[in-house]
Each structure stands twice: as structure tokens, then as C-alpha cells.
Amino acid sequence: MLKRLAGRPVPIATISIAGIAAVGITVGMLGSIFLSHMKDNASVAVWLPSMLFLCVWILWIIAPNLGMALAAILFARRLPSSIILLIGTILISGFGTWLLVDIMHGPDGQAPLGLAVIPVWQWLGLLLVVGLAAAVAPFGRAR
């Protein structure tokens, strides 16, 4: 599967952007949880169950970024589709990351709802971008 990426900078850039967004989200959320538990002086027995839940929650939040990386690999041989996926990845990852940062630094009563809904909107955006890339793929020439 990685042979598809050899010599193709656009899919590699798409995967890099999605990976950076996923790592940034993970580090930011884990860091905020660790800092909040450090202030409380809570023992490991208190925060370990919440950390296990947080790992599942982070997987839910970064799943659209992983989907973007998979789509980049699948459409790596078509230049027009790769460009559409790159633009879509920049928009979807950037918007999702901006919303997550806004939610985490502007706490209000609806922040947990936002954390649950943002990946749904990212998946819908990814479906739209993949559909557009698939519609352009038959018209593009294979590289």
C-alpha cells in the first residue's frame, strides 16, 4: 500500500497534515487533563478510569483525521483527486482543530456537546470531499 505514495508529494502532504492534526489534538487534550488533575492532587486510582475513557474519546475525535489519511492513500494515483483531498484535509482538519481549541479554552455548559458533535461534522465533510474526489477520479489520468 505504501508503494502508491512513492514519488507523490500531494498524498504525502495530506497524510502529514492529518497526522499533525491528530497528534496535536491528542497532546492538547491529554495535557489539559493532566494539568487539571495535577492541580487537584488526585491519586492515580482516581484519574485512571477517566484516562481510559479519555483515550476512547480521543480516538473518536481523531478518527476523521485517520480517515483522511486513508483516503489520501486510496486516491494517491490520481492527481486531481489528490489535490481535492489535500484542500479538503486542510479545511476539515483546520476547522475541527480550531473548534476544539475554542471549546477547550472557552469553557461553557455546552463544551461536551461540541466535543461529541465536531467529529460527526468532520466525517460529513470527509464524505463530501471523498465523493468529490471519486467523481473527479474517472476524468483524471492515472500517474
N, CA, C and O of each residue as an XYZ file, in Angstrom:
572
protein
N       0.817     -1.187      0.000
C       0.000      0.000      0.000
C       0.865      1.256      0.000
O       0.474      2.268     -0.583
N       2.013      1.214      0.632
C       2.880      2.384      0.666
C       3.569      2.635     -0.661
O       4.097      3.726     -0.879
N       3.579      1.639     -1.566
C       4.157      1.856     -2.888
C       3.362      2.892     -3.667
O       3.902      3.542     -4.562
N       2.086      3.051     -3.336
C       1.261      4.052     -4.011
C       1.750      5.461     -3.741
O       1.503      6.361     -4.543
N       2.435      5.672     -2.636
C       2.852      7.006     -2.236
C       4.219      7.408     -2.770
O       4.609      8.568     -2.641
N       4.952      6.475     -3.366
C       6.314      6.751     -3.821
C       6.302      7.831     -4.901
O       5.667      7.665     -5.943
N       6.994      8.923     -4.654
C       7.113      9.997     -5.615
C       5.866     10.850     -5.779
O       5.743     11.568     -6.772
N       4.953     10.790     -4.847
C       3.710     11.562     -4.940
C       3.625     12.504     -3.737
O       3.224     12.079     -2.654
N       3.995     13.770     -3.912
C       4.043     14.681     -2.768
C       2.674     15.106     -2.243
O       2.547     15.399     -1.054
N       1.649     15.147     -3.090
C       0.343     15.628     -2.625
C      -0.268     14.678     -1.601
O      -0.710     15.147     -0.552
N      -0.318     13.351     -1.847
C      -0.851     12.466     -0.799
C      -0.004     12.461      0.471
O      -0.538     12.334      1.573
N       1.297     12.597      0.324
C       2.164     12.633      1.500
C       1.872     13.887      2.322
O       1.859     13.836      3.552
N       1.636     15.017      1.641
C       1.279     16.244      2.360
C      -0.063     16.093      3.063
O      -0.233     16.566      4.186
N      -1.016     15.436      2.410
C      -2.329     15.216      3.028
C      -2.204     14.369      4.278
O      -2.790     14.690      5.312
N      -1.447     13.294      4.188
C      -1.249     12.414      5.350
C      -0.516     13.166      6.461
O      -0.829     12.993      7.639
N       0.452     13.996      6.091
C       1.191     14.760      7.100
C       0.292     15.736      7.838
O       0.368     15.846      9.062
N      -0.559     16.446      7.107
C      -1.461     17.406      7.741
C      -2.439     16.695      8.667
O      -2.667     17.139      9.792
N      -3.021     15.583      8.194
C      -3.955     14.827      9.035
C      -3.250     14.277     10.273
O      -3.817     14.279     11.365
N      -2.020     13.808     10.104
C      -1.263     13.277     11.240
C      -0.896     14.350     12.246
O      -0.983     14.129     13.454
N      -0.488     15.509     11.757
C      -0.150     16.612     12.668
C      -1.380     17.052     13.453
O      -1.297     17.326     14.650
N      -2.524     17.119     12.770
C      -3.758     17.496     13.470
C      -4.120     16.465     14.532
O      -4.507     16.827     15.643
N      -3.996     15.186     14.198
C      -4.332     14.129     15.157
C      -3.403     14.160     16.365
O      -3.857     14.039     17.503
N      -2.116     14.319     16.122
C      -1.154     14.365     17.234
C      -1.375     15.621     18.076
O      -1.325     15.559     19.304
N      -1.616     16.752     17.429
C      -1.855     17.989     18.174
C      -3.087     17.914     19.050
O      -3.070     18.370     20.193
N      -4.155     17.342     18.522
C      -5.375     17.187     19.313
C      -5.130     16.268     20.496
O      -5.558     16.561     21.612
N      -4.443     15.159     20.256
C      -4.178     14.199     21.324
C      -3.320     14.820     22.427
O      -3.645     14.706     23.608
N      -2.242     15.468     22.045
C      -1.351     16.079     23.039
C      -2.071     17.188     23.802
O      -1.924     17.304     25.019
N      -2.842     17.995     23.096
C      -3.560     19.078     23.763
C      -4.576     18.578     24.768
O      -4.673     19.113     25.872
N      -5.337     17.555     24.399
C      -6.355     17.043     25.322
C      -5.715     16.325     26.501
O      -6.137     16.512     27.642
N      -4.701     15.503     26.240
C      -4.029     14.823     27.352
C      -3.350     15.827     28.278
O      -3.386     15.677     29.499
N      -2.737     16.842     27.699
C      -2.088     17.865     28.517
C      -3.066     18.608     29.398
O      -2.778     18.874     30.565
N      -4.235     18.951     28.844
C      -5.213     19.672     29.663
C      -5.754     18.793     30.788
O      -6.018     19.284     31.886
N      -5.918     17.502     30.525
C      -6.398     16.599     31.576
C      -5.330     16.424     32.654
O      -5.637     16.464     33.845
N      -4.073     16.228     32.240
C      -3.012     16.078     33.231
C      -2.875     17.325     34.089
O      -2.699     17.232     35.303
N      -2.955     18.493     33.460
C      -2.831     19.728     34.235
C      -3.978     19.897     35.215
O      -3.768     20.362     36.335
N      -5.187     19.526     34.813
C      -6.317     19.670     35.738
C      -6.211     18.686     36.897
O      -6.593     19.015     38.020
N      -5.697     17.480     36.641
C      -5.547     16.514     37.734
C      -4.351     16.840     38.622
O      -4.352     16.499     39.805
N      -3.332     17.494     38.072
C      -2.195     17.897     38.901
C      -2.621     18.963     39.907
O      -2.130     18.984     41.035
N      -3.529     19.843     39.502
C      -3.990     20.886     40.420
C      -4.795     20.303     41.570
O      -4.760     20.820     42.687
N      -5.519     19.228     41.294
C      -6.370     18.618     42.320
C      -5.598     17.699     43.258
O      -6.133     17.285     44.286
N      -4.350     17.370     42.926
C      -3.549     16.414     43.689
C      -4.280     15.072     43.841
O      -4.245     14.455     44.906
N      -4.936     14.635     42.771
C      -5.684     13.385     42.803
C      -4.723     12.205     42.670
O      -3.670     12.307     42.041
N      -5.108     11.092     43.273
C      -4.274      9.901     43.173
C      -4.539      9.212     41.836
O      -5.500      9.522     41.132
N      -3.655      8.269     41.510
C      -3.770      7.540     40.245
C      -5.075      6.755     40.195
O      -5.687      6.652     39.132
N      -5.504      6.210     41.305
C      -6.745      5.421     41.336
C      -7.960      6.274     40.986
O      -8.970      5.755     40.510
N      -7.866      7.563     41.217
C      -8.993      8.443     40.927
C      -9.038      8.792     39.444
O     -10.110      8.769     38.839
N      -7.885      9.117     38.846
C      -7.926      9.599     37.473
C      -7.660      8.543     36.417
O      -7.813      8.832     35.230
N      -7.262      7.312     36.797
C      -7.008      6.273     35.793
C      -8.264      5.875     35.016
O      -8.185      5.753     33.794
N      -9.419      5.666     35.659
C     -10.617      5.362     34.854
C     -10.992      6.484     33.892
O     -11.439      6.228     32.774
N     -10.807      7.720     34.331
C     -11.123      8.821     33.418
C     -10.121      8.881     32.269
O     -10.473      9.317     31.172
N      -8.885      8.454     32.497
C      -7.897      8.426     31.417
C      -8.242      7.356     30.390
O      -8.049      7.572     29.194
N      -8.750      6.207     30.830
C      -9.157      5.173     29.886
C     -10.317      5.663     29.022
O     -10.336      5.444     27.811
N     -11.277      6.324     29.651
C     -12.379      6.910     28.889
C     -11.862      7.985     27.943
O     -12.336      8.102     26.813
N     -10.898      8.763     28.397
C     -10.343      9.829     27.577
C      -9.638      9.265     26.339
O      -9.713      9.862     25.265
N      -8.960      8.132     26.477
C      -8.298      7.520     25.317
C      -9.312      7.118     24.257
O      -9.072      7.316     23.066
N     -10.437      6.559     24.672
C     -11.501      6.204     23.718
C     -12.079      7.475     23.104
O     -12.361      7.517     21.907
N     -12.252      8.498     23.914
C     -12.799      9.768     23.447
C     -11.866     10.423     22.424
O     -12.325     10.952     21.412
N     -10.563     10.386     22.687
C      -9.588     10.958     21.755
C      -9.600     10.176     20.444
O      -9.487     10.768     19.370
N      -9.734      8.865     20.522
C      -9.821      8.063     19.301
C     -11.027      8.488     18.471
O     -10.935      8.561     17.245
N     -12.159      8.771     19.122
C     -13.348      9.251     18.417
C     -13.071     10.617     17.763
O     -13.524     10.875     16.648
N     -12.341     11.471     18.448
C     -12.106     12.813     17.929
C     -11.091     12.808     16.785
O     -11.228     13.603     15.856
N     -10.082     11.943     16.823
C      -9.081     11.940     15.752
C      -9.429     10.974     14.620
O      -8.711     10.922     13.622
N     -10.505     10.216     14.751
C     -10.879      9.256     13.704
C     -11.071      9.907     12.331
O     -10.654      9.311     11.338
N     -11.678     11.094     12.215
C     -11.769     11.698     10.876
C     -10.408     11.995     10.253
O     -10.250     11.898      9.036
N      -9.428     12.354     11.076
C      -8.082     12.595     10.544
C      -7.467     11.302     10.016
O      -6.769     11.310      9.002
N      -7.725     10.199     10.703
C      -7.241      8.912     10.210
C      -7.948      8.525      8.917
O      -7.341      7.939      8.021
N      -9.242      8.859      8.826
C      -9.985      8.616      7.589
C      -9.439      9.430      6.425
O      -9.411      8.951      5.292
N      -9.003     10.664      6.697
C      -8.407     11.490      5.648
C      -7.098     10.887      5.157
O      -6.811     10.913      3.960
N      -6.311     10.351      6.067
C      -5.059      9.714      5.669
C      -5.328      8.471      4.819
O      -4.627      8.229      3.836
N      -6.331      7.688      5.191
C      -6.685      6.511      4.395
C      -7.176      6.911      3.009
O      -6.818      6.273      2.019
N      -7.985      7.952      2.927
C      -8.464      8.423      1.622
C      -7.308      8.913      0.764
O      -7.318      8.719     -0.452
N      -6.310      9.546      1.378
C      -5.142     10.002      0.616
C      -4.382      8.831      0.021
O      -3.877      8.919     -1.098
N      -4.298      7.740      0.759
C      -3.619      6.554      0.236
C      -4.431      5.929     -0.901
O      -3.864      5.501     -1.906
N      -5.746      5.876     -0.743
C      -6.586      5.251     -1.761
C      -6.614      6.026     -3.078
O      -6.695      5.423     -4.148
N      -6.547      7.354     -3.010
C      -6.593      8.182     -4.213
C      -5.218      8.694     -4.630
O      -5.134      9.683     -5.358
N      -4.149      8.054     -4.194
C      -2.798      8.561     -4.428
C      -2.408      8.570     -5.902
O      -1.546      9.356     -6.294
N      -3.002      7.738     -6.714
C      -2.597      7.650     -8.120
C      -3.292      8.664     -9.016
O      -2.959      8.760    -10.197
N      -4.225      9.406     -8.502
C      -4.959     10.387     -9.301
C      -4.619     11.789     -8.789
O      -4.963     12.140     -7.660
N      -3.953     12.579     -9.611
C      -3.536     13.912     -9.190
C      -4.714     14.835     -8.881
O      -4.691     15.490     -7.839
N      -5.751     14.925     -9.735
C      -6.859     15.819     -9.380
C      -7.543     15.421     -8.072
O      -7.901     16.279     -7.265
N      -7.722     14.117     -7.869
C      -8.337     13.655     -6.623
C      -7.450     13.944     -5.429
O      -7.943     14.300     -4.359
N      -6.143     13.794     -5.603
C      -5.211     14.075     -4.507
C      -5.231     15.547     -4.124
O      -5.146     15.883     -2.943
N      -5.342     16.415     -5.102
C      -5.390     17.847     -4.809
C      -6.688     18.196     -4.083
O      -6.677     18.986     -3.139
N      -7.802     17.614     -4.515
C      -9.076     17.844     -3.832
C      -9.003     17.349     -2.396
O      -9.485     18.023     -1.486
N      -8.407     16.180     -2.180
C      -8.270     15.655     -0.818
C      -7.347     16.520      0.038
O      -7.591     16.692      1.232
N      -6.296     17.061     -0.561
C      -5.391     17.933      0.191
C      -6.112     19.191      0.648
O      -5.998     19.585      1.809
N      -6.850     19.824     -0.252
C      -7.598     21.031      0.114
C      -8.658     20.699      1.162
O      -8.830     21.439      2.131
N      -9.363     19.594      0.970
C     -10.371     19.181      1.945
C      -9.775     18.868      3.304
O     -10.367     19.194      4.333
N      -8.610     18.238      3.317
C      -7.946     17.919      4.583
C      -7.539     19.180      5.323
O      -7.701     19.272      6.540
N      -7.013     20.149      4.594
C      -6.624     21.410      5.229
C      -7.849     22.081      5.841
O      -7.798     22.550      6.978
N      -8.949     22.127      5.093
C     -10.155     22.786      5.597
C     -10.782     22.030      6.761
O     -11.129     22.633      7.777
N     -10.928     20.721      6.621
C     -11.598     19.927      7.658
C     -10.752     19.857      8.929
O     -11.273     20.059     10.026
N      -9.466     19.576      8.796
C      -8.601     19.495      9.981
C      -8.442     20.852     10.642
O      -8.482     20.963     11.867
N      -8.262     21.874      9.836
C      -8.101     23.213     10.400
C      -9.339     23.681     11.140
O      -9.247     24.207     12.249
N     -10.503     23.487     10.522
C     -11.744     23.909     11.156
C     -12.012     23.099     12.423
O     -12.406     23.661     13.444
N     -11.801     21.778     12.363
C     -12.026     20.941     13.544
C     -11.079     21.262     14.678
O     -11.486     21.299     15.839
N      -9.815     21.494     14.354
C      -8.845     21.833     15.385
C      -9.152     23.199     15.989
O      -9.046     23.379     17.202
N      -9.532     24.160     15.151
C      -9.897     25.478     15.652
C     -11.095     25.380     16.605
O     -11.103     26.018     17.657
N     -12.097     24.589     16.239
C     -13.258     24.431     17.119
C     -12.883     23.761     18.437
O     -13.375     24.159     19.494
N     -12.018     22.749     18.387
C     -11.600     22.076     19.617
C     -10.828     23.016     20.537
O     -11.038     23.016     21.750
N      -9.938     23.813     19.960
C      -9.192     24.777     20.782
C     -10.145     25.806     21.369
O     -10.009     26.180     22.534
N     -11.100     26.265     20.587
C     -12.073     27.236     21.077
C     -12.912     26.648     22.213
O     -13.205     27.338     23.190
N     -13.292     25.398     22.089
C     -14.087     24.751     23.133
C     -13.269     24.567     24.410
O     -13.774     24.787     25.512
N     -12.003     24.160     24.261
C     -11.200     23.860     25.443
C     -10.750     25.120     26.177
O     -10.502     25.074     27.382
N     -10.643     26.243     25.471
C     -10.189     27.475     26.128
C     -11.316     28.452     26.403
O     -11.082     29.515     26.976
N     -12.512     28.120     26.014
C     -13.659     28.956     26.324
C     -14.747     28.099     26.944
O     -15.802     27.905     26.340
N     -14.505     27.581     28.148
C     -15.441     26.604     28.711
C     -16.815     27.213     28.994
O     -16.941     28.308     29.542
N     -17.805     26.477     28.608
C     -19.169     26.824     28.956
C     -19.950     25.521     29.120
O     -19.364     24.440     29.078
N     -21.219     25.614     29.301
C     -22.022     24.427     29.585
C     -22.194     23.485     28.414
O     -22.573     22.330     28.608
N     -21.922     23.951     27.184
C     -22.151     23.113     26.017
C     -20.868     22.562     25.417
O     -20.903     21.999     24.323
N     -19.759     22.703     26.086
C     -18.492     22.207     25.565
C     -18.489     20.692     25.330
O     -18.001     20.255     24.288
N     -19.010     19.876     26.245
C     -19.025     18.430     25.974
C     -19.852     18.070     24.742
O     -19.515     17.132     24.019
N     -20.918     18.803     24.506
C     -21.721     18.557     23.312
C     -20.916     18.853     22.047
O     -21.000     18.126     21.058
N     -20.139     19.927     22.098
C     -19.288     20.261     20.958
C     -18.240     19.203     20.701
O     -17.946     18.885     19.548
N     -17.668     18.648     21.771
C     -16.669     17.601     21.603
C     -17.261     16.341     20.978
O     -16.554     15.592     20.304
N     -18.537     16.105     21.195
C     -19.179     14.926     20.611
C     -19.611     15.165     19.170
O     -19.653     14.224     18.378
N     -19.932     16.408     18.816
C     -20.504     16.702     17.504
C     -19.449     17.054     16.459
O     -19.663     16.794     15.274
N     -18.334     17.627     16.852
C     -17.315     18.044     15.887
C     -16.851     16.887     14.998
O     -16.767     17.083     13.785
N     -16.543     15.689     15.524
C     -16.146     14.599     14.622
C     -17.242     14.194     13.642
O     -16.943     13.765     12.528
N     -18.500     14.324     14.037
C     -19.591     13.998     13.109
C     -19.556     14.948     11.922
O     -19.692     14.515     10.777
N     -19.375     16.246     12.184
C     -19.288     17.214     11.094
C     -18.036     16.984     10.253
O     -18.061     17.186      9.039
N     -16.942     16.563     10.887
C     -15.733     16.262     10.126
C     -15.952     15.049      9.226
O     -15.490     15.043      8.085
N     -16.648     14.023      9.717
C     -16.939     12.854      8.889
C     -17.826     13.235      7.711
O     -17.614     12.759      6.596
N     -18.818     14.088      7.948
C     -19.670     14.533      6.848
C     -18.867     15.322      5.817
O     -19.062     15.145      4.614
N     -17.980     16.176      6.270
C     -17.098     16.898      5.348
C     -16.185     15.962      4.588
O     -15.948     16.151      3.395
N     -15.667     14.942      5.279
C     -14.798     13.966      4.614
C     -15.567     13.176      3.563
O     -15.041     12.920      2.479
N     -16.810     12.785      3.867
C     -17.621     12.088      2.872
C     -17.862     12.958      1.644
O     -17.831     12.466      0.516
N     -18.099     14.235      1.860
C     -18.293     15.153      0.746
C     -17.024     15.274     -0.099
O     -17.088     15.230     -1.327
N     -15.890     15.425      0.551
C     -14.621     15.568     -0.168
C     -14.258     14.274     -0.897
O     -13.801     14.321     -2.039
N     -14.453     13.129     -0.258
C     -14.144     11.850     -0.913
C     -15.090     11.621     -2.091
O     -14.678     11.114     -3.134
N     -16.354     11.995     -1.920
C     -17.289     11.872     -3.041
C     -16.882     12.738     -4.213
O     -16.967     12.307     -5.362
N     -16.441     13.959     -3.936
C     -15.972     14.842     -4.996
C     -14.704     14.293     -5.645
O     -14.554     14.348     -6.866
N     -13.794     13.764     -4.828
C     -12.563     13.178     -5.378
C     -12.872     11.944     -6.216
O     -12.226     11.718     -7.239
N     -13.846     11.148     -5.800
C     -14.221      9.965     -6.581
C     -14.915     10.360     -7.879
O     -14.771      9.678     -8.894
N     -15.663     11.454     -7.851
C     -16.330     11.905     -9.070
C     -15.330     12.457    -10.080
O     -15.545     12.349    -11.287
N     -14.241     13.045     -9.596
C     -13.222     13.590    -10.488
C     -12.265     12.497    -10.961
O     -11.672     12.625    -12.032
N     -12.107     11.434    -10.189
C     -11.119     10.391    -10.478
C     -11.260      9.771    -11.872
O     -10.238      9.600    -12.536
N     -12.455      9.424    -12.359
C     -12.521      8.795    -13.685
C     -12.069      9.735    -14.793
O     -11.648      9.277    -15.855
N     -12.149     11.056    -14.562
C     -11.785     12.014    -15.599
C     -10.308     12.349    -15.579
O      -9.771     12.859    -16.562
N      -9.641     12.065    -14.453
C      -8.212     12.346    -14.339
C      -7.403     11.196    -14.908
O      -7.865     10.057    -14.956
N      -6.201     11.506    -15.333
C      -5.311     10.487    -15.869
C      -4.478      9.904    -14.737
O      -3.960     10.648    -13.905
N      -4.344      8.604    -14.697
C      -3.538      7.952    -13.657
C      -2.081      8.352    -13.824
O      -1.574      8.445    -14.942
N      -1.406      8.592    -12.685
C       0.012      8.963    -12.753
C       0.868      7.721    -12.711
O       2.094      7.814    -12.758
